[in-house]
């Protein structure tokens, strides 16, 4: 791999305009293909394997319009509503495109609130409807002009209730520029990684359009893909650019320096991206189409920014020349101070046991609230109060009861359930604790199924809902199913809880094997996996404390405590595990280079942290800013994803990389690199050497102290200091 990376980096640096032309050609071809054959994002809310899906499929088969889009118009006034005004509203609603049914208004006991249900003849994912509530708003406008409150809820309004504001990308780019300028003292060095990451995301947009042409891609998937792609794209380009700058300081010419950066830092970047892709692949094991779409979309973004970094970094580094360096370095100013990260690493290494125990206890303390974490899909009641869907939710809850905002339906196959048995079962449903009303069964037009609505006495996020769903299913005969929002919520939560362990084992197992191949060690990969699990657990604990317990909820604009979304744990685990492995690969690559060159276990840790501490800290700060930017969005699930990932990355770059890694490696010494002989023979070997010795100056430049090989070309330690491999 190093040979290929060296040659590609050398070619791009030697012929930068040619490399840029190739990249622009590939980008144009991808965008052109997307324009011709690309699709559009759309939701797919089917849940294969869920019991509630059986009832929904039965409805779709026998009841015309079942499963299509619906909306709920909630009208409220200070006094009794006028029948004529409600009738005029119904007439306007019935004239809208794709509207199939408009139910008679349901009035509250004091007649000051009415609910009008609207049914459509197409699914909510239809392009004429999805995220478009303008026709409903226009139909409600005459009533609003008279001072009457009209709010919207239901499947269609939910798709447009909380649009993404795009603050995450903007905050991330601005933060990246500021952090990089302050950290590296060069505007060119700051702009290069950002430009490369943005260029990669442009290509990813084309890839996502092509993906949407062959599978259903959630409109939220590009948001997550952008969040991750922007962060890792800046990281990858930054790591390679910093290595290039180090090579320039060591006296290499620009072309050779860029080629060496591609062969060393580029190798770390490729493997870091590989661990992210493996983690994203684990999302398919959740057995939900939505997760597969999220995984593929984010993988496309990661691949695009990876290719962008490998092609553009050496080319742009050649064009930038020595302007990547701060002015002091360009003037060969003498630098006499040791990096702060080196001093910190020495401090941790002097008392490694105390630091390791303290850091571990801190991470476990942050993870402790996870034991109380409750996962449940969110509804309109968790949205900000200014949204129309939340106001409709509050009105219906206040006037009709908490169960009126939910949806539960008994669907019975009349060929399997006699009518008398169905009536008896519905009687048992009415007698079940937590049920306030059950409608009379309605028979489908073809006479094959009967449908009855069930109104619970609890809200959708009430802790008693899963038990109520189980109780209702227990009293239904074979051939009758419970479906609707609440049964789907219960099924999704149970399914995701069951699949979480499968996803964790797969992602951790494959990542450990990849790290074994790269670093020829058993201890390092296992330790890395355990530390990454600590970071993810601490993120789960923080989400539980903030969203479920309400600690500091006001700081992120959360108006009430809510459960952790059932969609979040698996999604952020897969993404965070890969991102955490990024930093592990960056750090351990440099530590291993120094270990192979010197055989000094403790010294290689100090030197590796000194080399990478600044770049990892800068990269993590950028990623935290990106994720916190997404935490400012109004959608609660997006808030949870943004905050959880920001916390995990912050802890990973500080507590884990700056304390746990150096302290544990100092404790283990040479045993960090132990590998059984049989495993060494079985594992595929990834060459750690460059294709040929790189030319280097006979003497260090002015102001530079001679030290270990700056590019890691001395890869074979003395015979008595080789990595520990048992025969």
C-alpha positions in Angstrom: 0.0 0.0 0.0 2.8 2.4 0.9 4.3 1.9 -2.6 1.0 2.9 -4.2 0.4 5.8 -1.9 4.0 7.1 -2.4 3.7 6.9 -6.2 0.3 8.5 -6.4 1.3 11.3 -4.0 4.5 11.9 -6.0 2.6 12.0 -9.3 0.1 14.5 -7.9 2.7 16.7 -6.5 5.0 16.6 -9.5 2.0 17.4 -11.8 -0.5 19.3 -9.7 -2.5 20.8 -12.5 -2.9 17.4 -14.1 -4.0 16.0 -10.8 -6.6 18.8 -10.3 -7.8 18.2 -13.9 -8.3 14.5 -13.2 -10.1 15.2 -10.0 -12.4 17.8 -11.6 -13.1 15.3 -14.4 -14.1 12.6 -12.0 -16.2 15.1 -10.0 -17.9 16.3 -13.2 -18.7 12.7 -14.3 -20.2 11.9 -10.9 -22.3 15.0 -10.8 -23.4 14.5 -14.4 -24.4 10.9 -13.6 -26.4 12.2 -10.6 -28.1 14.7 -12.8 -29.2 12.1 -15.3 -29.9 9.1 -13.2 -30.0 10.3 -9.6 -33.1 10.0 -7.4 -34.5 12.1 -4.5 -34.6 11.3 -0.8 -37.7 9.9 0.7 -38.7 8.1 3.9 -39.5 4.4 4.1 -41.2 3.8 7.5 -41.9 0.1 6.9 -40.3 -2.1 9.6 -39.8 -5.6 8.3 -40.1 -8.2 11.1 -42.2 -6.0 13.4 -45.5 -7.5 14.5 -47.2 -4.1 13.8 -46.1 -4.4 10.2 -48.3 -7.4 9.8 -51.4 -5.4 10.7 -50.4 -2.5 8.5 -49.8 -4.8 5.5 -53.3 -6.3 6.1 -54.8 -2.9 6.1 -53.0 -1.9 2.9 -54.2 -5.0 1.2 -57.9 -4.7 2.0 -58.7 -1.0 2.9 -58.3 1.5 0.1 -56.0 4.4 1.1 -54.7 2.7 4.2 -51.0 3.6 4.7 -51.4 6.8 2.6 -50.6 10.3 3.9 -52.8 11.9 6.4 -53.0 15.3 8.2 -54.8 16.6 11.2 -56.1 20.1 11.3 -56.7 21.3 14.9 -59.0 24.4 15.3 -59.2 26.3 18.6 -61.0 29.4 19.8 -61.7 31.1 23.1 -65.4 30.2 22.7 -67.6 27.7 20.9 -66.6 27.2 17.3 -69.1 28.1 14.5 -70.4 25.2 12.5 -70.3 27.2 9.3 -66.6 28.1 9.6 -65.7 24.4 10.2 -67.9 23.4 7.2 -66.1 26.0 5.0 -62.7 24.7 6.2 -63.7 21.1 5.3 -64.7 22.3 1.8 -61.4 24.0 1.2 -59.5 21.0 2.4 -61.5 18.6 0.1 -60.4 20.7 -2.9 -56.7 20.2 -2.3 -54.7 18.0 -4.6 -54.5 14.3 -3.7 -57.1 14.7 -0.8 -59.3 11.7 -0.8 -61.3 12.1 2.5 -62.1 14.9 4.9 -63.7 13.5 8.1 -66.4 15.5 9.9 -65.0 17.7 12.7 -64.6 16.1 16.2 -65.5 18.6 18.8 -64.3 18.8 22.4 -66.8 18.7 25.2 -66.8 22.6 25.5 -66.9 22.9 21.7 -64.0 25.3 21.6 -61.7 22.8 19.8 -62.2 20.7 16.7 -60.1 18.1 15.0 -60.5 17.5 11.2 -58.7 14.5 9.8 -57.6 14.6 6.2 -56.7 11.5 4.1 -54.8 11.5 0.9 -54.7 9.1 -2.1 -50.8 8.8 -2.2 -48.2 8.0 0.4 -46.6 10.8 2.4 -43.3 10.2 0.5 -45.0 11.3 -2.8 -43.0 14.3 -4.2 -46.2 16.3 -4.4 -46.7 16.1 -0.7 -43.5 15.4 1.1 -42.4 18.4 3.3 -45.0 20.6 1.6 -47.7 21.9 3.9 -48.3 25.2 2.0 -51.7 24.0 0.6 -52.9 23.1 4.2 -51.7 26.5 5.4 -53.6 28.3 2.6 -56.8 26.4 3.5 -56.4 27.4 7.2 -55.6 31.1 6.4 -59.3 32.4 6.2 -59.9 31.0 9.7 -56.7 32.5 11.1 -57.6 35.9 9.6 -60.7 35.9 12.0 -58.5 35.3 15.0 -59.1 31.6 15.3 -56.0 29.4 16.1 -55.4 26.7 13.5 -52.5 24.2 13.9 -51.4 21.2 11.9 -50.2 17.7 12.9 -50.1 14.2 11.5 -47.9 12.4 9.0 -47.7 15.1 6.4 -47.1 18.1 8.6 -44.5 16.1 10.6 -42.3 15.9 7.5 -42.1 19.7 7.3 -42.4 20.7 11.0 -38.7 21.1 11.8 -36.6 21.8 8.7 -32.9 21.8 9.0 -31.4 25.3 9.3 -28.0 24.3 8.1 -26.2 25.9 11.0 -24.1 22.7 11.6 -22.1 23.0 8.3 -21.7 26.8 8.6 -20.5 26.6 12.2 -18.1 23.7 11.4 -16.5 25.5 8.5 -16.0 28.8 10.4 -14.8 27.0 13.5 -12.4 25.0 11.4 -10.8 28.1 9.8 -10.5 29.9 13.1 -9.0 26.8 14.9 -6.6 26.0 12.2 -5.3 29.6 11.8 -4.8 29.8 15.6 -3.1 26.4 15.8 -0.8 26.5 12.8 -0.3 30.2 12.1 -0.9 30.0 8.4 -4.0 31.0 6.5 -3.0 28.7 3.6 -2.6 25.8 6.0 -6.0 26.6 7.5 -7.9 26.9 4.2 -6.4 23.8 2.5 -8.1 21.1 4.7 -11.4 22.9 4.7 -11.4 23.4 0.9 -10.5 19.7 0.4 -13.3 18.5 2.7 -15.9 20.7 1.0 -14.7 19.5 -2.4 -15.2 15.9 -1.2 -18.7 16.7 0.0 -19.6 18.1 -3.4 -18.8 14.8 -4.9 -20.7 13.0 -2.1 -23.8 14.9 -3.0 -23.7 13.3 -6.4 -23.1 9.9 -4.9 -26.1 10.3 -2.5 -28.3 11.2 -5.5 -27.3 8.0 -7.2 -27.9 6.0 -4.0 -31.4 7.5 -3.8 -32.1 6.2 -7.3 -31.6 2.5 -6.2 -32.9 2.6 -2.6 -35.0 4.7 -0.2 -32.8 7.2 1.5 -34.1 9.2 4.4 -34.0 13.0 4.0 -32.1 13.0 7.3 -29.3 10.7 5.9 -27.5 13.5 4.0 -27.4 15.6 7.2 -25.6 12.8 9.1 -23.4 12.1 6.0 -22.5 15.8 5.8 -21.8 16.0 9.6 -19.4 13.0 9.5 -17.9 13.8 6.0 -17.1 17.4 6.9 -15.4 16.3 10.2 -13.3 13.4 8.8 -12.6 15.2 5.6 -10.9 18.1 7.5 -9.2 15.5 9.7 -7.7 13.5 6.8 -6.5 16.5 4.9 -5.1 18.1 8.0 -3.1 15.1 9.0 -1.5 14.8 5.6 -0.8 18.5 5.4 0.8 18.6 8.8 3.0 15.6 7.9 4.0 17.4 4.7 4.9 20.5 6.7 7.1 18.4 9.0 8.9 16.9 6.0 9.5 20.5 4.7 11.0 21.5 8.0 13.2 18.4 7.8 14.7 19.7 4.6 12.9 17.7 1.9 11.9 19.4 -1.3 8.2 20.0 -1.8 7.5 17.1 -4.2 9.3 14.5 -2.1 7.7 15.9 1.1 4.2 15.5 -0.4 5.0 12.0 -1.6 6.3 11.0 1.8 3.3 12.5 3.5 1.0 10.4 1.2 3.0 7.2 2.1 3.0 7.8 5.9 0.1 10.0 6.9 -1.9 8.8 3.8 -1.6 5.2 5.0 -3.0 6.2 8.4 -5.8 8.1 6.7 -6.7 5.1 4.5 -6.9 2.8 7.5 -8.8 5.3 9.6 -11.3 5.6 6.8 -11.4 1.8 6.7 -12.4 1.6 10.3 -15.1 4.2 9.8 -16.5 2.2 6.8 -16.4 -1.0 8.8 -18.4 0.7 11.6 -20.9 2.0 9.1 -21.3 -1.4 7.6 -22.4 -2.6 11.0 -25.5 -0.5 10.6 -26.9 -3.1 8.2 -27.0 -5.6 11.0 -29.8 -3.6 12.6 -32.1 -5.1 10.0 -33.9 -1.8 9.4 -33.9 -0.2 5.9 -33.4 3.3 7.4 -30.1 2.3 9.0 -28.9 0.7 5.8 -29.6 4.0 4.0 -27.8 6.0 6.8 -24.8 3.7 6.6 -24.4 3.8 2.8 -25.0 7.5 2.6 -22.3 8.2 5.3 -19.9 5.7 3.7 -20.2 7.5 0.4 -19.3 10.8 2.1 -16.3 9.2 3.8 -15.1 7.7 0.6 -15.4 10.9 -1.3 -13.5 13.0 1.2 -10.9 10.2 1.4 -10.3 10.3 -2.3 -10.3 14.1 -2.3 -7.6 14.1 0.4 -5.4 11.6 -1.3 -5.5 13.4 -4.7 -5.7 17.0 -3.7 -3.5 17.3 -0.7 -0.2 16.5 -2.5 -1.3 18.6 -5.5 -2.3 21.7 -3.5 0.7 21.3 -1.2 2.9 21.6 -4.3 1.1 24.7 -5.4 1.2 26.2 -1.9 4.9 25.5 -1.6 6.4 26.7 1.7 3.4 29.0 2.4 1.9 26.1 4.3 4.5 26.8 7.0 4.1 29.7 9.5 6.3 32.7 8.8 8.7 31.9 11.5 9.4 28.5 10.0 9.8 30.0 6.6 12.4 32.3 8.0 14.1 29.3 9.7 13.5 30.9 13.0 15.1 28.9 15.8 12.5 26.9 17.9 13.9 26.0 21.3 10.8 25.0 23.3 9.6 21.4 23.5 6.0 20.8 22.4 3.5 21.0 25.3 2.2 17.6 24.4 5.6 16.1 24.8 5.9 17.6 28.3 2.4 16.3 29.1 3.2 12.8 27.9 6.3 12.8 30.1 4.3 13.9 33.1 1.7 11.1 32.5 4.4 8.5 31.9 6.1 9.3 35.3 2.9 8.1 37.2 1.0 6.0 34.6 -1.0 3.9 37.1 -2.5 6.9 38.9 -3.4 8.6 35.6 -4.9 5.5 34.1 -7.0 4.8 37.2 -8.2 8.4 37.5 -9.1 8.7 33.8 -10.9 5.3 33.8 -13.0 6.3 36.9 -13.9 9.6 35.2 -15.2 7.8 32.1 -17.1 5.3 34.1 -18.7 8.1 36.2 -19.9 9.8 33.0 -21.2 6.5 31.6 -23.1 5.6 34.9 -26.4 7.3 33.8 -26.5 4.8 30.9 -27.9 2.3 33.3 -31.1 4.4 33.5 -31.3 5.1 29.8 -34.8 4.6 28.3 -35.1 4.5 24.5 -38.3 5.4 22.7 -39.1 7.0 19.3 -40.1 10.6 19.6 -43.4 12.3 18.7 -44.6 15.8 18.3 -44.7 16.3 22.1 -40.9 16.4 22.2 -40.6 19.2 19.6 -40.1 22.9 20.4 -43.2 24.8 21.5 -43.1 27.3 18.5 -43.7 24.5 16.0 -47.3 24.0 14.7 -47.1 20.3 15.2 -46.2 20.8 18.9 -49.0 23.3 19.4 -51.5 20.9 17.8 -50.2 18.1 20.0 -50.7 20.3 23.2 -54.2 21.3 22.1 -55.4 17.8 21.5 -53.8 16.5 24.7 -55.5 19.2 26.7 -59.0 19.0 25.1 -59.3 15.2 24.3 -56.8 13.5 26.6 -53.2 12.3 26.2 -54.2 9.1 24.2 -55.9 11.2 21.5 -52.6 12.1 20.1 -51.6 8.5 19.5 -52.8 5.8 17.1 -53.6 2.2 17.9 -55.7 0.0 15.6 -56.9 -3.6 15.9 -57.0 -5.3 12.5 -58.7 -8.7 12.3 -58.7 -11.1 9.4 -62.3 -12.2 9.3 -61.4 -15.4 7.5 -59.4 -16.5 10.6 -61.4 -14.7 13.4 -65.1 -15.2 13.7 -67.1 -12.1 14.4 -68.2 -13.3 17.8 -64.6 -14.0 18.8 -63.6 -10.6 17.6 -66.4 -9.0 19.7 -65.3 -10.9 22.8 -61.7 -9.8 22.2 -62.6 -6.2 21.8 -64.5 -6.5 25.1 -61.3 -7.7 26.7 -59.5 -4.8 25.1 -62.0 -2.3 26.6 -61.5 -3.9 30.0 -57.7 -3.6 29.9 -56.2 -1.1 32.3 -55.0 1.9 30.4 -57.6 1.8 27.6 -60.2 4.6 27.7 -62.2 3.9 24.5 -62.6 1.3 21.7 -64.6 2.0 18.6 -67.1 -0.4 17.0 -65.4 -2.5 14.4 -65.6 -1.4 10.8 -65.6 -3.9 8.0 -63.5 -3.3 4.9 -65.2 -2.8 1.5 -64.2 -6.3 0.4 -65.5 -7.8 3.7 -62.2 -9.5 4.5 -61.0 -7.5 7.5 -62.4 -5.6 10.5 -60.8 -2.5 12.0 -61.3 -1.0 15.5 -59.6 2.1 16.9 -58.2 1.9 20.5 -57.6 5.0 22.5 -55.1 4.6 25.4 -55.1 6.8 28.5 -51.4 7.5 28.2 -49.3 9.7 26.0 -47.0 8.2 23.4 -43.8 8.6 25.5 -45.4 7.3 28.8 -43.3 4.5 30.3 -46.5 2.3 30.6 -47.0 2.1 26.8 -44.8 -0.9 26.1 -46.6 -2.9 28.8 -50.0 -1.8 27.5 -49.1 -2.9 24.0 -48.1 -6.3 25.3 -51.3 -6.7 27.3 -53.5 -5.9 24.3 -51.6 -8.3 22.1 -52.1 -11.0 24.8 -55.9 -10.7 24.6 -56.2 -10.7 20.8 -56.9 -14.0 19.1 -54.7 -15.4 16.4 -55.5 -13.6 13.1 -55.9 -10.2 14.8 -53.0 -7.8 15.1 -52.4 -4.5 16.9 -50.9 -1.8 14.7 -50.5 1.9 14.6 -47.9 4.4 15.9 -47.6 3.0 19.5 -47.3 -0.7 18.5 -44.7 0.3 15.9 -42.8 2.4 18.6 -42.8 -0.6 20.9 -41.6 -3.0 18.2 -38.9 -0.7 17.0 -37.5 -0.1 20.5 -37.5 -3.8 21.2 -35.9 -4.7 17.9 -33.1 -2.1 18.2 -32.3 -3.1 21.8 -31.9 -6.7 20.6 -29.7 -5.8 17.7 -27.4 -3.4 19.5 -25.2 -6.2 20.9 -25.0 -7.7 17.4 -23.8 -4.4 15.9 -21.4 -3.8 18.7 -19.8 -7.3 18.5 -19.4 -7.0 14.7 -18.0 -3.5 14.6 -15.6 -4.1 17.5 -14.5 -7.5 16.2 -13.7 -6.4 12.7 -12.0 -3.2 13.9 -9.7 -5.2 16.2 -8.7 -7.5 13.4 -7.9 -4.5 11.1 -5.8 -2.9 13.8 -4.0 -6.2 14.4 -3.1 -6.3 10.7 -1.8 -2.7 10.8 0.1 -2.6 14.1 1.1 -6.3 14.5 -0.1 -6.4 18.1 -2.8 -8.0 20.2 -2.7 -5.6 23.1 -3.0 -2.3 21.2 -6.2 -3.2 19.2 -8.0 -4.7 22.2 -7.1 -1.7 24.4 -8.2 0.6 21.7 -11.6 -1.1 21.4 -12.1 -0.9 25.2 -11.2 2.7 25.3 -13.5 3.5 22.4 -16.4 1.7 24.1 -15.7 3.9 27.2 -16.1 7.0 25.0 -19.4 5.8 23.5 -20.7 4.8 27.0 -19.8 8.2 28.3 -21.8 9.7 25.4 -24.8 7.5 26.2 -24.5 8.6 29.9 -24.4 12.3 28.9 -27.5 11.9 26.6 -29.4 10.2 29.5 -28.5 12.9 32.0 -29.3 15.8 29.6 -32.4 14.6 27.7 -33.9 12.1 30.2 -33.0 13.7 33.5 -33.0 17.3 32.2 -29.6 18.3 33.4 -28.5 21.4 31.5 -31.4 20.9 29.0 -31.9 24.7 28.8 -28.5 25.1 27.4 -29.4 23.3 24.1 -32.9 24.6 23.9 -34.7 21.5 25.2 -38.0 22.5 26.8 -38.8 19.3 28.6 -37.2 16.0 29.5 -37.6 13.2 26.9 -36.4 9.6 26.5 -33.4 9.0 24.3 -34.6 8.3 20.8 -34.6 4.6 20.0 -32.9 5.4 16.7 -29.9 7.1 18.3 -27.8 4.5 20.3 -27.0 2.2 17.3 -26.5 5.1 14.9 -24.1 7.1 17.1 -22.3 3.9 18.2 -21.4 2.9 14.7 -20.3 6.5 13.7 -18.5 7.3 17.0 -16.6 4.0 17.1 -15.2 4.7 13.6 -14.3 8.3 14.4 -12.6 7.3 17.7 -10.6 4.7 15.7 -9.5 7.6 13.5 -7.6 9.3 16.3 -6.3 5.9 17.5 -4.8 5.2 14.1 -3.4 8.7 13.8 -1.6 8.4 17.2 -0.5 4.8 17.1 0.9 5.2 13.6 3.4 7.7 14.9 4.1 5.8 18.1 4.8 2.7 16.1 7.1 4.5 13.7 9.2 5.7 16.6 9.1 2.3 18.2 10.3 0.6 15.1 13.0 3.2 14.7 14.3 3.2 18.3 12.9 0.2 20.2 12.2 2.6 23.1 8.7 1.7 24.3 8.1 4.7 26.6 10.1 7.2 24.5 8.1 6.3 21.4 4.9 7.1 23.3 6.2 10.5 24.3 7.4 11.3 20.8 4.3 10.0 19.1 2.1 12.1 21.3 4.3 15.1 20.7 4.0 14.7 17.0 0.2 14.2 16.9 -1.1 15.9 20.0 -1.6 19.3 18.3 -3.2 18.0 15.1 -5.5 15.6 17.0 -6.6 18.4 19.4 -7.2 20.7 16.5 -9.1 18.1 14.5 -11.2 17.1 17.5 -12.0 20.8 18.3 -13.3 21.2 14.7 -15.4 18.0 14.9 -16.8 19.0 18.3 -17.8 22.4 16.8 -19.4 20.7 13.8 -21.5 18.4 16.0 -22.5 21.1 18.5 -23.7 23.1 15.5 -26.1 20.3 14.7 -27.2 20.2 18.3 -28.6 23.7 17.8 -31.2 22.3 15.3 -34.8 22.2 16.5 -35.4 18.5 15.9 -34.8 16.6 19.1 -33.3 13.5 17.4 -30.7 15.7 15.6 -29.9 17.4 18.9 -29.2 14.1 20.5 -27.0 12.9 17.7 -25.1 16.2 17.6 -24.6 16.4 21.4 -23.7 12.7 21.8 -21.1 12.8 19.1 -19.6 16.1 20.3 -19.2 14.7 23.9 -17.7 11.4 22.7 -15.2 13.1 20.4 -14.2 15.6 23.1 -13.6 12.9 25.7 -11.8 10.7 23.1 -9.4 13.4 22.1 -8.7 14.6 25.7 -9.2 11.9 28.4 -8.5 8.9 26.1 -5.8 10.1 23.7 -4.0 12.4 26.2 -4.3 10.3 29.4 -5.4 6.7 28.9 -3.4 5.9 25.9 0.0 7.2 27.1 -0.5 6.0 30.7 -1.5 2.4 29.7 1.2 2.2 27.0 3.8 3.4 29.6 2.6 0.7 32.0 2.7 -2.1 29.4 6.0 -1.1 27.8 7.3 -3.5 25.2 4.2 -5.7 25.8 2.2 -3.2 23.8 3.6 -4.8 20.7 3.3 -8.5 21.7 1.9 -10.8 19.0 1.8 -14.6 19.1 3.9 -16.2 16.4 1.0 -18.2 15.0 -1.1 -15.2 14.7 1.7 -13.2 13.1 1.9 -15.9 10.4 -1.9 -16.0 9.8 -2.6 -12.3 9.7 -2.2 -10.5 6.4 0.9 -8.3 6.6 0.7 -4.6 5.6 4.1 -3.3 4.7 5.2 -0.5 7.0 8.2 0.5 4.9 8.5 3.1 2.2 9.2 1.9 -1.3 12.7 3.2 -1.1 14.8 5.3 1.3 13.8 8.9 1.1 16.6 11.4 0.5 17.3 13.5 3.5 19.6 16.4 4.3 23.0 15.6 5.7 22.5 18.2 8.5 19.3 19.5 10.0 18.1 23.0 9.0 19.1 26.0 11.1 17.2 26.1 14.4 16.2 22.4 14.1 17.5 19.8 16.5 18.5 16.5 15.0 16.3 13.7 16.3 14.4 10.6 15.2 13.8 10.0 11.5 11.1 12.6 10.7 9.5 10.5 8.0 9.8 7.1 9.6 12.0 5.6 6.9 14.2 3.7 9.4 11.7 0.9 10.0 13.8 -1.9 11.2 14.9 -1.7 14.9 18.0 -3.3 16.1 17.8 -7.1 16.3 17.5 -7.0 20.1 14.7 -4.4 20.0 12.3 -6.0 17.5 8.5 -6.1 18.4 7.7 -9.0 20.7 6.5 -12.0 18.6 6.3 -15.4 20.2 7.5 -18.2 18.0 
